[in-house]
Amino acid sequence: MYRFYITKQNSVLLLLCLIVVGCSSYTPYRYSFSLIGPLNETRQNDAVGQEMSFMDSDVEFRFVPSSENIHVAIKNKTDHEINLVRDKAEYINPMGKSRMVHYGYDYVEEVKDFTLNTSYVAPVKIDPDSEITGYVWINIWPDFCIGEDRTSLTDGKINYLKEPIFPRYRFEGRGEDLKDLTFNLILPIDFGEYERDYTFTFMINDVVE
């Protein structure tokens, strides 16, 4: 009986080791990026290795891309309110395909807001001389069946269905094939009297495991 118990215990330990080894074999990709356009007027000759930021007389943008999302900070430099028009923002992947995006701090809340408001999200107000920060995620929900009441998915299911911007692991795609390719992020800003689309072009400088 004791020998059976020891054998069973060893089998369980072996199974746990195999699970750990299997999980550890998925090494995450590590990406490096650069902002190649537009360039700040004072840094036209520093396209390589420049800080991922852009500013003009009205607004300043700062970016931190990752495989999962893009962290975006937007500062209003004017003396009046401006708005990020989230409903018209878009991401264009390295293959040239345009995708709608979410912008905010909580992915689940952004998805629910989008679906509950019939596929529309209100602009984000930016007060004079103030800044907003958040994340840009790909929006898959216009093409996804959420259910008759549009609120039938749980928070966990929404998170599970989240699509990263780039492959995080090899089983999600060949991240190394994206090296030296570019992608775009379009952020429309409403200044009240007019609206301007700010288009940012990023390069994927390297992808390693």
VEXVOBA-667059 format. One record per residue: x, y, z of N, C-alpha, C, CB in turn; residue in one letter. Coordinates in steps of 0.001 Angstrom, whole numbers, plus 500000, padded with zeros to 6 digits. Glycine has a CB too. Example, Ala and Ser with C-alpha at 12.3 -4.5 7.8 and 13.67 -1.06 7.14 Angstrom:
BEGIN
513190494310507800512300495500507800513200496700507800511308495527509046a/512850497750507080513670498940507140512900500030507870514084499402505725s/
//
This chain:
BEGIN
500833498797500000500000500000500000500871501259500000499056500003501222m/501933501220500835502840502365500912503549502576499575503873502162502040y/503974501410498953504661501505497663503721502093496604505174500111497215r/502457501718496650501474502259495695501319503773495880500098501555495871f/501305504198497139501169505629497434502365506406496895501027505859498952y/503585505863497116504793506528496626504784506604495103506054505791497114i/504384505495494462504335505481492997503348506512492461503957504088492491t/502202506598493103501182507567492687501677508990492888499876507349493467k/502351509223494023502886510553494304503930510954493270503493510598495707q/504800510020492910505836510288491909505226510584490539506797509098491807n/504130509865490235503456510089488943502865511492488869502346509043488724s/502273511932489971501717513277490023502796514317489862500975513498491322v/503932514127490555505051515073490451505599515120489031506172514692491431l/505698513941488382506176513892487007505239514648486078506322512446486544l/503925514448486286502942515155485458503051516665485634501522514692485803l/503223517127486861503374518561487113504626519106486452503416518840488613l/505703518329486495506954518766485850506777518906484348508089517776486148c/506054517937483747505814518003482299504992519220481937505109516739481811l/504006519546482785503180520734482528504013521996482600502021520818483529i/504874522091483631505727523268483794506680523408482632506507523193485098v/507307522297482218508247522336481089507526522735479811508936520967480904v/506307522190479627505535522522478433505192523987478368504275521709478382g/504782524569479511504429525984479542505647526863479347503747526330480851c/506770526448479939507973527281479850508575527272478457509008526813480851s/508153526321477577508700526263476219508162527390475358508381524921475572s/507095528054475807506537529179475068507209530465475546504989529256475247y/508286530829474896509010532054475239508345533231474546510510531953474837t/508006534288475277507331535425474629508271536175473687506780536391475687p/507696536672472606508456537536471708508751538866472404507682537771470381y/509909539416472075510253540758472540510442541646471313511546540744473436r/509647542704471266509660543614470116510371544906470474508228543912469637y/510998545511469479511485546880469620510913547702468474513052546936469631s/510526548938468801509812549792467850510482551160467749508337549950468268f/510152551871466683510517553283466572509394554014465845511882553464465822s/509237555282466179508278556150465491509015556814464342507649557222466465l/508587556550463104509316557081461956508573558215461262509588555978460966i/507363558489461679506658559622461104505332559864461807506428559401459620g/504957561130461951505747562312461577506835562593462610504834563545461426p/507826563363462201508901563733463101508692565148463612510256563609462404l/509106565396464826509102566768465325510045567613464484509508566818466819n/509689568842464255510478569702463380511917569843463850509841571064463286e/512129569803465150513488569986465677514301568707465631513432570494467101t/513677567573465196514392566302465223514285565585463886513854565413466339r/514245566334462799514092565746461479515242564804461131513989566836460438q/516422565045461666517590564246461319517857563127462310518797565127461225n/516894562832463178517093561831464212515984560794464160517149562486465595d/515742560243462952514651559292462780514930557974463490514407559042461305a/516188557559463547516545556294464166516821556519465643517768555662463468v/516134555768466480516375555860467913515715557040468589517818555922468160g/514849557750467896514205558906468505513187558458469551513526559775467431q/512889559319470486511826559057471439510500558955470696511769560159472522e/509639558036471135508373557851470435507372558895470906507821556426470662m/507564560102470417506683561212470762506617562180469591507171561934472047s/505538562964469588505369563997468568504595565145469181504640563443467303f/504967566361468785504206567522469240504176568590468164504801568089470535m/503105569353468176503020570568467382502558571676468317502047570398466152d/502061572769467776501686573897468629500410573624469439501494575142467777s/499651572589469075498356572345469707498304571132470627497332572188468660d/499060570087470292498904568820471006500225568057471034497805567962470352v/500384567219472059501575566371472191501127564923472384502478566839473388e/501805563992471688501518562556471799502778561829472258501010561976470439f/502603560825473125503696559941473525503204558498473441504203560280474971r/504075557601472949503666556227472668504624555214473287503577556004471165f/504050554094473750504837552933474169504144551700473583504962552840475759v/504555551247472383503926550064471781504405548775472444504219550013470278p/503564547750472377503923546406472820503182545417471939503581546184474335s/503401544126472152502689543120471363501199543116471685503281541732471611s/500845543526472897499458543471473361498656544706472957499424543316474868e/499256545893473116498537547145472901499541548283472708497583547448474092n/499031549498472633499900550682472536499475551657473631499813551357471103i/500393551990474516500097553008475530500233554378474863501062552881476783h/499184555204475016499151556510474345498794557594475360498129556508473164v/499636558624475421499352559812476228499147560984475271500516560108477257a/498110561779475526497791562923474673497649564161475552496487562669473849i/498424565193475248498368566437476022497792567558475172499768566825476541k/496833568271475731496220569431475086497049570668475429494726569610475535n/497665571269474419498507572441474643497766573748474366499746572362473772k/496498573650473984495735574857473651495084575441474900494662574546472588t/494393576571474715493686577215475828492187576903475808493901578729475780d/491792575841475046490388575458474995490286573930474945489681576103473767h/489096573421475200488869571976475211489036571374473818487474571663475750e/489657570201473744489719569429472509489215568014472812491182569405471922i/488994567219471766488453565874471967489149564855471073486949565862471698n/489464563702471663489904562554470879488662561851470357490797561582471727l/488525561781469024487333561180468414487563559672468304487030561812466999v/487257558960469380487552557527469440486819556736468370487194556983470799r/485639557179468006484827556443467041485458556380465653483464557070466943d/486387557298465376487029557327464062488499556914464115486914558712463467k/488999556596465302490397556172465416490568554798464777490850556141466904a/491739554542464212491968553246463587493441552843463624491478553270462154e/493637551557463560494970550943463495495096550256462150495204549925464675y/496209550455461460496453549808460175497651548883460353496705550863459028i/497417547583460207498463546608460512499518546556459409497850545222460713n/500606545800459622501691545758458624501252545252457250502806544885459130p/500121544556457182499619544076455898498702545094455223498879542764456089m/498475546235455870497646547289455296496179547200455646497783547276453838g/495797546272456544494393546129456923494032547113458019494100544700457381k/492927547842457837492470548824458818491563548151459844491730549991458123s/491778548500461124490965547957462211490499549093463116491762546901463025r/489260548992463606488804549912464644489554549607465938487262549801464855m/489595550575466839490325550379468085489484550810469285491645551157468057v/489852550279470443489389550787471725490485551684472277489039549624472722h/490101552667473085491078553472473800490577553682475223491325554835473081y/491399553309476195491010553477477590491974552750478500489587552977477819g/491555552522479752492420551849480714491997550410480978492436552615482009y/490719550087480780490215548752481073489569548172479820489205548786482247d/490148547094479299489669546520478045488214546059478146490554545351477636y/487875545365479214486527544841479376485503545980479399486428544006480663v/485804547037480146484875548163480229484714548853478882485351549166481273e/485808548956478126485723549583476801484864548747475855487130549776476205e/485007547422475914484187546547475070482714546688475432484632545075475215v/482406546662476720481014546780477151480428548136476759480908546579478668k/481222549188476900480749550516476513480442550560475018481793551590476876d/481320549951474240481149549933472787479887549170472394482377549307472111f/479674547999472994478538547169472606477216547707473141478744545754473092t/477231548266474335475993548777474917475520550057474242476181549022476394l/476441550772473598476085552015472921475986551839471409477100553091473246n/475605550609470999475367550299469584476568550651468718474136551044469081t/477694550097469097478933550229468317479392551676468153478744549611466953s/479189552476469189479655553865469164480260554192470526478485554855468815y/481334554955470513481931555412471769482062556927471721483320554739472016v/481761557570472818481815559034472867483254559528472801481138559556474142a/483463560732472252484806561322472249485327561499473677484795562680471515p/486649561531473791487286561750475088487698563218475188488521560807475280v/487164563906476186487472565321476375488851565495476998486408565991477251k/489610566460476474490912566813477039490878568305477362492094566464476047i/490917568638478626490842570034479051492107570794478678490606570119480556d/492037572125478648493234572926478337494395572610479272492907574415478416p/495576572489478697496799572254479450496699571035480372497139573481480263d/496016569982479881495918568746480649496193567561479732494523568613481315s/496289566364480323496715565186479582495834563992479924498185564866479877e/495587563141478926494928561866479156495902560750478791493606561755478332i/495770559611479448496588558445479116495700557214479061497734558252480147t/496065556271478235495303555037478111495994554098477142493867555324477651g/495290553019476811495824551997475918494953551868474684495932550650476636y/495587551598473564494884551289472322494898549780472131495536552018471099v/493698549193471976493556547774471663492817547626470343492810547021472798w/493052546511469666492275546198468474490836545916468880492882544991467712i/489891546430468109488463546236468371487929545158467421487670547581468196n/487662543962467940487136542874467112485614542804467177487735541539467550i/484975543641467984483575543433468328482564543829467259483276544174469547w/482869544688466287481862544937465236481501543669464473482371545992464255p/482442542713464371482217541496463590481933540287464470483417541214462711d/481793540489465768481646539362466685480219539295467220482649539476467849f/479663538092467244478302537912467753478332537898469278477669536599467203c/477764538904469887477799539031471338476542538461471983477969540487471731i/475484538325471245474248537812471808473121538811471627474430537480473283g/471911538356471794470760539212471534470738540452472423469486538428471727e/471130540275473690471085541435474581472392542216474581470758540992475992d/473382541756473785474677542411473613475457542521474916474481543787473025r/475049541832475953475790541854477222475950540438477772475071542752478259t/475833539443476894475765538063477364477132537467477707475100537212476323s/478221538115477336479538537573477615480050538026478977480514537983476529l/480738537123479653481321537451480949482616538235480754481581536169481772t/483095538860481840484359539594481775485493538674481342484683540233483134d/485503537460481896486557536511481554486537536131480088486432535273482397g/485342535954479526485225535599478113485683536750477220483777535213477776k/485338537976477591485782539139476823487306539218476814485181540438477404i/487918539023477976489378539036478057489990537908477244489830538933479508n/489357536733477281489863535570476548489868535829475040489014534326476868y/488865536544474560488737536806473128489563538009472665487285537026472780l/490229538669473590491025539850473219492115539469472217491660540498474476k/492217540247471167493212539986470120494404540918470290492589540160468712e/495609540377470487496777541252470612497111541919469285497985540461471118p/497852543005469343498247543696468110499202542835467296498901545052468432i/500140542166467976501106541286467326501170539954468072502509541950467271f/501676538891467425501808537608468130502657537765469392502433536543467202p/502138537233470503502894537283471751503808536074471894501946537364472941r/503373534950471316504120533702471369504119533071469982503515532730472425y/505018532110469771505137531489468464503848530809468021506260530492468473r/503099530222468962501878529534468561500793530512468080501349528703469725f/500984531823468312500038532817467810500434533361466442499920533959468794e/501636533038465976502100533534464680503606533748464684501386534838464318g/504167533934463514505618534119463379505958535603463542506123533586461995r/506231535987464774506554537381465047507780537860464313506746537581466505g/508753536964464088509999537363463426509771537835461994510982536208463429e/508670537406461381508369537836460016507966539314459949507259536973459434d/507683539917461103507251541318461134508415542298461208506334541544462307l/509618541792461388510782542677461501510915543553460256512071541854461713k/511160544834460472511354545854459432510054546277458742512320545338458393d/508924545758459196507644546203458645507125547403459445506605545045458660l/506137548084458893505584549269459548504094549090459806505828550523458694t/503567549876460735502140549920461002501765551353461348501746548940462150f/500468551668461269500001553041461470498912553115462527499488553620460161n/498883554227463224497825554538464176497284555915463823498344554488465658l/495971556002463587495328557262463214494465557727464371494480557105461917i/494765558910464900494048559468466039493442560811465644494989559627467263l/492129560871465412491487562138465047491272563013466281490142561878464341p/491637564277466157491451565249467231490493566333466752492813565865467676i/489445566567467535488454567602467227488831568868468004486991567125467590d/489171569923467267489562571191467883488392572167467993490685571829467087f/487196571714467680486022572576467759485635573119466400486271573720468715g/486471573961465847486183574546464535486600573617463393486894575890464395e/487468572663463686487910571718462659488396570448463338489033572333461768y/488557569394462535489039568106463011490271567713462207487933567020462901e/491282567175462894492513566778462206492843565334462538493690567705462595r/493163564556461501493617563181461684495138563173461833493170562282460492d/495610562790463006497046562615463226497394561168462889497453562973464707y/498249560976461885498637559644461440500084559370461843498459559501459909t/500283558317462613501610557968463117502057556647462504501609557879464664f/503294556627462020503872555433461406504991554904462281504394555736459984t/504886553633462645505881552977463489506579551884462687505225552387464769f/507839551636463038508572550517462446508861549482463525509892551001461778m/508757548211463139509148547119464029510631546860463763508265545810463795i/511486547342464624512927547268464397513496545870464580513631548210465318n/512943545129465553513480543791465830512447542974466589514803543877466638d/512542541654466415511682540707467137512556539527467542510447540236466254v/512656539272468839513469538165469335512670537362470353514788538684469961v/513070536095470538512433535243471545513326535143472771512138533834470973e/
//
